[in-house]
């Protein structure tokens, strides 16, 4: 436990030190890259809650990234720039959609669950494409960033970076608390043995649905931040490639571990960045790498440092 | 009325193609317990190989035959190289690994053929229209797709229920350890079944070529609709795949054709203009939700 806290401390210090270092080296691009990674790490943390701890293989988590982003975009479109309202709507809308999708799909299990979550996210993706008012297929530029008057200005790249870092660390802590609470234990029990958990009086459905909604809401926050990061929203955020990548962030890092999704997001996006530097056809290398990682690298990056929690 | 009939036929034509995809996917799932997202990539490979082979040989039928054979070989190679190790793994691993394969295939196709869509040409005897009733006509090619699809469905039914191979497939689906213990070369059987599924996907892809654009990523669009088909029909059931495919094909096509004018009669035209296409593209997913609410394991669940 103490070793972990020390490692977390070192990681946090490194991340805090990154913007001044990057500026000193004259490479402000790295702040941008790291911010994107941190925001997507938030999404991966939320997915890990249901995928890693809940055993719910959701192939549609990008939906909530998109909903969070669209919440910011659409509110801004109608002239509402208040960041707190943006966040509130992003969380509320994501939770609502997660409740609807979860209520239908959690009844199913295994491969059905995978296909159903994928199909519903695809439905939202097509909805995004058909919304011509908000840019349709091409997407829409944000009129303004979310405004948190007096607190922080998201147009400042370094300030925004620290916001993303803060939110990510907060969510790491939140997930840790959720997973180790009574609720989290019931959730994990349902994953490891559904029949037994039912027998001792914990029917999995309500716990899974609640976790699904919490994860959706958390990912909605990531979506709202992501819209502010790119200054642009597109239906592509909800595309199934995005869902697939998010699953890989969790898996590469190590499922059901606190640090896993963060490590995995850094690993995947940094590898992508390196490959993109090499060749335009980077996916032809990434694809087989991912296949190999699934076949041979079972425990993920976190497995190198820690024993898996569950 | 003529328009409705034509759109119904279009729906049937799309449904038949969905069925070819769904049949392969559901066979592979039923017998090997493998979720293969890369099935859409095989559809794409079939389309590209057929277009190229047709240009090469100058003969459409030869091109089709080469495209089918090529997809069969690619499918078997993928099974032997990448997927064989995944049968014993859980669905999550299978989904992830085949997701990696999709990235690979899309990019490989983009490297070899470029990202711009290819257009395939048809021989003269497949162009033109046939007369239906009362002066309405229908493209020969689409009619041919329907006929081929239904013939393949019949052939598949025959193979699965009436031949030795079909017997092994059904036996493998219900208890593979036992089939292996009885002296059947289960590895070979798996490779053959996967290859056949790949060829079916390739057939769907090469038939789709002249109707839709042949481009990288074309497989994913249809793949997700195929998932809807399988969820509606019931996993592992070929009959369910056929019924589900035709329902999805017809509902999707009719929705795109008639939902907007239909809504226009009920709500203001400007609202219908906006809501029509949105609702039409969501229709089959809503249908899936309804089916799941009534029959959680699909219409023809057999497991």
Interface residues (C-beta under 8 A of the other chain):
Chain A: X51 X57 X59 X104 X105 X107 X108 X110 X111 X112 X114 X115 X116 X118 X119 X120 X122 X123 X126 X127 X129 X130 X131 X132 X133 X240 X244 X247 X248 X251 X281 X282 X283 X284 X286 X287 X288 X289 X290 X291 X294 X295
Chain B: X29 X35 X82 X85 X86 X89 X91 X92 X93 X95 X96 X97 X99 X100 X101 X102 X103 X104 X105 X106 X107 X108 X110 X111 X220 X224 X227 X228 X230 X231 X235 X274 X277 X278 X281 X282 X285 X286 X288 X289 X292 X293 X296 X297
